Amino acid sequence: ARINALFADNGVAICASGMGSLMNIHGVTGPVRGMADIAGSSDAAKELIFLDLLERGYYIARRGFIALSLALEDAHLDGFVQALAEIVENRKAALPSA
């Protein structure tokens, strides 16, 4: 919910879907319920987020897949969301608009 709010608040056409500790970032506004919902998805946006997160010490799969470890604490998750917020703010012009 925090990640999707971050994307929506910044007006970018990116969303996250998933359940529990497994999620995926999609280059569309969302919601994503099936394959048809990601038609025209921006792979470039996922690539940019992947590289920028990697530079900040956070690894997600290049295709946008995220698997959170159950050993993570709130501070770790807050750091991840903060890094993602910085990326979205700094790269907004390069990300698809909502």
Beta strands, then each sheet from edge to edge (+ up, - down):
strand 1: 15-19
strand 2: 22-26
strand 3: 65-67
sheet 1: 1+ 2- 3+
end
